[in-house]
Amino acid sequence: MDHPFVIRLSPEPQLFLDDYAIGATVNLERKLETPHTFFAQGVVKPEHPWETGQISHPTVLWDPDYGKFRMYYTSRGVEEVTEGTGGYICYAESDDALHWHKPMLDMHQYGGHAKTNIVLSPSGEGMHVFVIRTPHDSARPYKAIFRKRNTQPDRTGRGLYTVWSSDGLHWSEPHWISRTKCDTPPSLVWVDHLGCYFAFTRAQSYHPKPSNYFRMTGVVHSTDFNDWTPKAAINLVSEADGWPYIQNHDLQACAYGGLILGFLTVLDIGLPPDHTNKKKWRWIEQMATSRDGWNWHPVLDREVTPFWTRALVVKDGMMYLTDREFHIKTLPVDRFVSLGPVDPDRNGILETRPLHFNPSTLIVNADVDPADLQVELVEESGPIVQYQSNPIEGFERDRSQLVQQDKLQYQVVWQDDKGNRTLADAVSRQPLVIRFILKRGKLFAFSTTNSAPR
C-alpha cells in the first residue's frame, strides 16, 4: 500500500507555484518571471459617450470557434459617474489581443445612439463582469458573473448575478445568486477536475480590535450554474500576515490545468490611528494557488507579482494577461516561476514526490543548454535524499538526453544500446521519484504526454 506522500501525476503541467509535486530541493531558488507589457497606456481607450465617464476591469478570452480574442469590460458615462450609479457591459474583439475593434450592434441604445457596443445593460447597474468559456456545456458555452452595488433607490437589488449566452453577444436574463454585499470585482471559474463552478466576491468578518468589520473573500459554488450555495467567507490573509489591517480586497481566479490560480489585490490600511485615512492605504498585487477552491497558498511568501491579471489566455505557446487598466502582458506558456541554482558553482537538484503515472513521455519546460540538465529515475523505496537513493538501472542521469520539441519544451529520453527509453518504460517501477539535476539555466515545469519522442 502506498503511503500518503505518493501522488498520481496528472497529464497537466506541474508548475512550481506550489510544492504539490516537490519532494525535496537542493541549491535551488524560485523566482517570479517578468512579463512583457504592450502599450503603456492600455490597448483599449474610451471613445463613445457611454464610455466617457470610465472604462475598467476587462476580461479577455480566446474563442477558437469564433477565431478571435473577445473582451468584455465595464463602461459608465459621465452622468453615471457623477451620480455614482449605472454601469454597462461592453464588447470588443481582436485578431492579436493588441489591436481591438468595438463593433456597433443594435442591441442596446444609449441616449440618442441606436447602435452601441453594449451587450449587457442590466436594470439599475452592471459592473465588473467576468466571462468564461465552458465548451463542456454546448447549450450555454459562455457564462458570466457581475455585481450590482448602487441600485437605486435603496440598494435592494445589490448582490451577485450570473448570465449565460450561446454566442457571446446575446445574454440571458440575470440570475440573482447572492443578495449580500458584493462590492468588489468578482471572478468566475469552472474547475473541470472538481466538476463545479466557483465564484469569488467580497465577504467580511468582525474583529474586536479595532472593533469593526473587515474584508474577507466570499465563495459561492455550483455544479450546474443554476443553484448556488450561500456565500461562505474564507480568509486569504491570516493574523500572522497582518489581518485585519492587511486584507484581501478581491480575488481574480483562473483555472490552469489542475490548479486554480488566484491573482490577489491586497489592501494594507495601516495601523491605528492611520487605518481610517484612505489616502494612506496601499494596494499590493500578489498571487496564490488552490487545488480545491477553498484552501489557498500564497506564492513565494506573498512576493509582489508582476503579472496580476483578471484574465489568463493561452494561445500558440504564449500566455496573455490583462489587468484592470487594459494593459496586455505576455509570458511564455507555463513560465510563471522558475527554479534555478542559488550557487552557480554547484548543481541544483529537484526531487519529486513519489509518483504514479500512466505510460507516457516526460516533458520539461526549461531555458537551458541541453547539456546542463540531466534527469534520472529513482527507486521510491530508498531514502529521498541527495545522491543516496539508487537510480533505476537504465535510467541514470548519464544516460539522459533532452530532445527539443519547440522553443520552450524538451522530451526526456534515456539512451542505451537498443535505442531510447522513455518514462513509459519505467511504468512497472512506480511509484518512483524523478530527479532533475540542473547545472545552469531555468526549470519552469514538467509534465507527461502520450506522444512518442521525436
C-alpha positions in Angstrom: 0.0 0.0 0.0 1.3 3.5 -0.9 2.0 5.9 1.9 0.2 9.4 1.8 3.2 11.1 0.3 2.8 9.3 -3.0 0.7 11.1 -5.6 -0.8 10.2 -9.0 0.7 12.5 -11.7 -2.0 14.1 -13.9 -1.1 15.0 -17.5 -1.3 18.8 -16.8 2.0 20.7 -16.4 3.3 20.6 -12.9 4.2 24.2 -12.2 6.4 25.3 -9.3 3.9 27.7 -7.9 3.4 25.4 -5.0 5.1 22.3 -3.5 2.5 19.7 -4.6 4.8 17.6 -6.7 8.1 18.6 -5.0 9.7 16.2 -2.5 13.0 18.0 -1.9 15.3 20.6 -3.4 19.0 21.3 -3.1 20.6 24.6 -4.1 17.5 25.8 -6.0 15.5 29.0 -5.6 12.2 30.1 -7.0 11.9 33.4 -8.9 8.9 35.1 -10.5 9.4 35.8 -14.1 8.9 39.2 -15.7 6.2 39.5 -18.4 6.4 41.7 -21.5 4.0 44.6 -21.4 2.5 46.1 -24.6 1.4 49.8 -24.8 1.9 51.6 -21.5 -1.5 53.4 -22.0 -3.5 50.2 -22.4 -4.9 48.6 -25.6 -8.5 50.0 -25.3 -9.5 53.6 -24.7 -12.8 55.4 -24.1 -14.3 56.6 -27.4 -18.1 56.8 -27.0 -20.5 58.8 -24.8 -21.3 55.7 -22.7 -17.5 55.3 -22.0 -16.5 58.9 -21.3 -17.0 58.6 -17.5 -15.0 55.4 -17.1 -14.0 52.1 -18.6 -12.4 49.4 -16.5 -11.9 45.8 -15.4 -11.8 43.9 -18.8 -11.8 40.2 -19.1 -10.4 38.6 -22.2 -10.8 35.1 -23.7 -9.7 33.4 -26.9 -12.6 31.9 -28.8 -11.3 29.1 -31.2 -14.8 28.8 -32.7 -15.1 32.5 -33.4 -11.4 32.8 -34.3 -10.8 36.0 -32.3 -9.9 37.3 -28.9 -13.0 38.6 -27.2 -13.1 41.3 -24.5 -15.9 42.3 -22.1 -15.5 45.4 -19.9 -17.4 47.9 -17.7 -18.3 51.3 -19.0 -20.0 54.3 -17.5 -20.9 57.7 -18.9 -20.2 61.0 -17.2 -23.7 61.1 -15.8 -23.4 57.7 -14.2 -20.1 58.5 -12.7 -21.4 61.8 -11.3 -24.4 60.2 -9.8 -22.4 57.2 -8.5 -24.8 54.7 -10.3 -25.1 52.8 -13.5 -22.8 50.6 -15.5 -22.9 48.7 -18.8 -21.1 45.7 -20.1 -19.3 46.4 -23.4 -17.7 44.2 -26.0 -14.6 44.4 -28.3 -12.7 41.8 -30.4 -9.3 41.4 -31.8 -7.1 39.2 -34.0 -3.9 39.6 -32.0 -5.0 40.8 -28.5 -3.2 44.1 -29.1 -5.5 45.9 -31.7 -9.1 46.0 -30.7 -12.3 46.8 -32.6 -15.6 47.7 -31.0 -18.4 46.6 -33.2 -21.5 48.8 -33.2 -24.5 46.5 -32.5 -28.2 47.2 -32.5 -28.8 45.5 -29.1 -28.7 48.3 -26.5 -29.2 52.1 -27.1 -27.5 54.9 -25.2 -29.0 58.3 -25.3 -29.6 59.1 -29.0 -27.3 56.4 -30.2 -29.2 53.5 -31.7 -26.1 51.3 -32.1 -23.5 50.7 -29.4 -21.1 48.0 -28.3 -23.1 47.5 -25.1 -24.0 43.8 -24.9 -25.5 43.7 -21.4 -27.4 46.6 -19.8 -28.9 45.2 -16.5 -31.6 47.2 -14.8 -30.0 49.6 -12.4 -26.4 48.7 -12.8 -23.9 46.1 -14.2 -20.4 46.2 -13.0 -17.1 44.3 -13.3 -18.2 41.4 -15.5 -16.1 38.2 -15.6 -16.7 36.0 -18.6 -15.5 32.4 -19.3 -16.0 29.8 -22.0 -17.4 26.4 -21.0 -17.3 24.2 -24.0 -18.5 21.2 -22.0 -21.9 22.9 -21.8 -22.8 23.2 -25.5 -26.1 24.9 -24.9 -24.5 27.6 -22.7 -20.9 27.9 -23.9 -20.4 31.4 -22.5 -21.0 32.2 -18.9 -20.5 35.4 -16.9 -20.8 36.9 -13.4 -21.2 40.6 -12.5 -22.2 42.6 -9.5 -24.6 45.4 -8.6 -23.9 47.8 -5.8 -25.6 51.2 -6.0 -29.0 50.1 -7.2 -31.5 52.9 -6.6 -33.3 54.0 -4.5 -32.5 51.7 -1.6 -29.9 49.2 -2.8 -32.4 46.3 -2.6 -31.0 44.9 -5.9 -27.4 44.8 -4.8 -25.5 41.5 -5.0 -24.1 39.0 -7.4 -25.7 37.9 -10.7 -25.0 35.3 -13.4 -25.8 35.2 -17.1 -25.1 32.9 -20.0 -25.0 33.1 -23.7 -24.9 30.8 -26.8 -22.9 33.2 -28.9 -21.1 35.6 -26.5 -23.2 38.6 -27.5 -26.8 37.9 -26.6 -27.2 37.2 -22.9 -29.8 35.6 -20.7 -31.8 37.5 -18.1 -29.6 38.0 -15.0 -30.0 35.4 -12.2 -29.5 36.7 -8.7 -27.3 34.3 -6.8 -26.2 36.3 -3.8 -28.2 39.1 -2.2 -25.3 40.2 0.1 -22.7 42.9 0.0 -20.6 42.0 -3.1 -19.0 45.4 -3.9 -15.6 44.2 -5.2 -14.8 42.8 -8.7 -15.9 39.2 -8.7 -14.4 36.3 -10.7 -15.8 33.0 -12.0 -14.1 29.7 -12.8 -15.1 26.3 -14.0 -12.9 23.6 -12.4 -13.1 20.6 -14.6 -11.5 18.0 -12.3 -13.9 19.1 -9.5 -16.9 19.3 -11.8 -18.1 22.7 -10.4 -18.1 26.4 -10.7 -16.7 28.8 -8.2 -17.4 32.5 -7.9 -15.3 34.7 -5.7 -16.5 38.0 -4.2 -16.4 40.1 -1.0 -17.2 38.8 2.4 -16.5 40.4 5.8 -16.0 39.4 9.4 -15.9 41.1 12.7 -12.6 41.8 14.5 -12.7 43.0 18.1 -9.5 45.1 17.9 -10.3 47.5 16.4 -14.0 46.9 16.8 -15.2 46.8 13.2 -15.9 44.6 10.2 -13.1 43.8 7.8 -12.8 42.3 4.3 -12.5 38.6 3.7 -13.1 36.6 0.5 -16.6 35.3 -0.3 -17.1 32.0 -2.1 -20.2 30.5 -3.7 -20.2 27.4 -5.9 -22.4 25.4 -8.1 -22.4 22.2 -10.1 -24.9 23.3 -12.7 -24.7 27.1 -12.9 -28.3 27.3 -11.7 -28.3 26.5 -8.0 -25.6 28.2 -5.9 -24.6 27.7 -2.3 -24.9 30.5 0.2 -21.8 32.7 0.4 -19.1 31.4 2.7 -16.2 33.5 4.0 -12.6 32.4 3.8 -9.6 34.5 4.8 -6.6 34.5 2.5 -4.7 36.8 4.9 -4.0 35.4 8.4 -3.4 37.4 11.6 0.3 36.4 11.2 0.2 38.2 7.8 -1.3 41.3 9.4 -5.1 40.8 9.2 -7.3 42.9 9.8 -5.0 45.8 8.9 -4.0 43.9 5.8 -7.0 42.4 3.9 -7.6 40.7 0.7 -9.7 43.1 -1.4 -10.5 40.9 -4.3 -9.5 37.5 -5.8 -9.4 37.1 -9.6 -9.3 33.3 -10.3 -8.4 31.3 -13.4 -8.4 27.6 -14.0 -5.0 26.4 -15.2 -4.5 22.7 -15.6 -5.0 21.1 -12.2 -4.6 24.4 -10.4 -6.8 27.4 -9.7 -4.6 30.5 -10.0 -5.6 33.4 -7.8 -4.5 36.9 -8.5 -5.0 38.9 -5.3 -5.4 42.6 -4.7 -4.3 43.0 -1.1 -5.2 46.2 0.8 -2.9 47.5 3.5 -4.9 50.1 5.5 -2.1 50.7 8.0 -2.1 50.6 11.8 -4.2 52.8 14.1 -4.8 55.7 14.1 -3.9 55.9 10.3 -6.1 52.9 9.3 -9.1 55.1 8.6 -7.1 57.5 6.4 -7.9 56.2 2.9 -5.2 58.4 1.3 -2.6 56.3 3.1 -4.0 52.9 2.0 -1.6 50.7 -0.1 -2.7 48.3 -2.8 -0.5 45.2 -3.3 -0.7 42.6 -6.1 0.0 39.0 -5.1 -0.6 35.5 -6.3 -1.9 32.4 -4.6 -2.9 28.9 -5.7 -5.6 26.4 -4.8 -6.5 22.8 -5.8 -9.9 22.8 -4.3 -11.2 26.4 -4.4 -11.2 26.7 -0.6 -7.6 26.2 0.6 -5.2 28.8 -0.8 -1.4 29.1 -0.6 0.5 32.3 -1.3 3.2 32.1 -4.0 6.7 33.0 -2.8 5.7 34.2 0.6 3.4 36.9 -0.8 6.0 38.4 -3.0 4.5 41.2 -5.2 3.6 39.7 -8.6 4.5 41.4 -11.8 1.7 39.6 -13.7 -1.5 40.3 -11.9 -4.4 39.6 -14.3 -8.2 39.5 -14.5 -8.0 37.1 -17.4 -5.5 34.5 -18.5 -5.5 33.3 -22.1 -3.2 30.6 -23.5 -2.7 30.6 -27.3 0.2 29.3 -29.5 2.7 28.8 -26.7 2.0 32.2 -25.1 0.1 33.4 -22.1 -1.8 36.7 -22.4 -2.6 38.5 -19.2 -5.0 41.5 -18.9 -5.1 43.9 -15.9 -7.8 46.3 -14.8 -6.3 49.2 -16.8 -6.4 47.3 -20.2 -2.7 46.5 -20.2 -1.8 43.3 -22.1 1.2 41.4 -20.8 2.7 38.2 -22.2 4.7 35.3 -20.8 5.7 32.0 -22.5 3.3 29.3 -21.6 3.8 27.8 -18.0 6.6 30.2 -17.2 5.3 32.0 -14.1 8.0 30.8 -11.8 11.5 29.4 -12.5 13.8 27.2 -10.4 17.5 27.9 -10.8 20.7 27.3 -8.9 21.4 29.6 -6.0 25.2 28.9 -6.1 26.3 28.8 -9.7 29.2 26.6 -8.9 27.0 23.8 -7.6 24.3 21.7 -9.2 20.7 22.4 -8.3 18.7 19.3 -7.6 14.9 18.8 -7.6 13.4 15.5 -6.5 9.6 15.0 -7.0 7.4 13.3 -4.6 6.9 9.5 -5.3 4.8 9.3 -8.4 2.3 7.1 -10.1 1.6 7.9 -13.8 0.1 6.5 -16.9 2.6 5.2 -19.6 3.9 8.4 -21.0 6.9 10.5 -22.1 8.4 13.1 -19.8 8.4 16.7 -20.9 10.3 19.6 -19.3 9.7 23.3 -19.9 13.2 24.8 -19.4 15.5 27.5 -20.6 18.7 25.5 -20.7 21.5 24.2 -22.8 20.6 20.5 -23.1 23.9 19.5 -21.6 23.1 21.4 -18.4 20.0 19.4 -17.4 20.1 15.7 -16.5 17.2 13.6 -15.3 17.2 10.2 -13.6 14.5 8.0 -12.1 14.9 6.8 -8.6 13.5 4.0 -6.5 10.9 5.3 -4.2 11.8 2.8 -1.5 15.3 4.3 -1.0 15.8 7.4 1.2 14.8 10.5 -0.8 18.0 12.5 -0.1 20.5 13.9 -2.4 22.6 11.1 -4.1 21.5 8.5 -1.5 18.7 6.7 -3.4 19.7 4.3 -6.1 18.7 5.3 -9.7 16.8 2.7 -11.6 19.1 0.8 -13.9 18.9 2.2 -17.4 17.5 5.5 -16.2 20.6 7.0 -14.7 21.4 10.7 -15.2 24.4 10.0 -17.6 22.0 8.2 -20.0 19.5 11.0 -20.1 19.2 13.3 -23.1 16.9 16.3 -23.9 15.2 16.2 -27.3 14.0 19.7 -28.2 10.3 19.8 -29.2 9.8 23.6 -29.7 11.2 26.9 -28.3 10.1 26.0 -24.8 10.0 22.3 -24.2 12.2 19.2 -24.3 11.3 15.5 -24.2 13.5 13.4 -21.9 14.8 10.1 -23.1 17.4 7.7 -21.7 19.9 6.1 -24.2 21.1 2.5 -24.3 22.5 0.1 -26.9 19.0 -0.7 -28.2 17.9 2.9 -28.6 16.0 5.4 -26.4 13.8 4.7 -23.4 11.0 6.9 -22.2 9.2 7.3 -18.9 6.7 4.7 -20.2 9.4 2.0 -20.0 9.7 2.5 -16.2 6.0 2.2 -15.6 6.5 -1.1 -13.8 8.8 0.5 -11.2 6.3 3.1 -9.9 5.9 4.7 -7.6 9.2 6.4 -8.4 10.9 9.7 -8.0 12.1 11.9 -10.8 15.3 13.7 -10.0 16.4 16.7 -12.0 20.0 17.8 -11.9 20.4 21.4 -13.1 23.9 22.8 -13.7 22.7 26.2 -15.0 19.6 27.7 -16.6 16.0 27.7 -15.5 13.4 25.0 -15.0 9.8 26.0 -15.2 7.6 22.9 -15.3 7.4 19.2 -16.1 4.6 17.1 -17.5 3.8 13.8 -19.2 2.4 13.1 -22.6 1.4 10.0 -24.5 3.1 11.1 -27.7 6.2 9.3 -28.8 9.6 11.1 -28.6 10.8 12.6 -31.8 
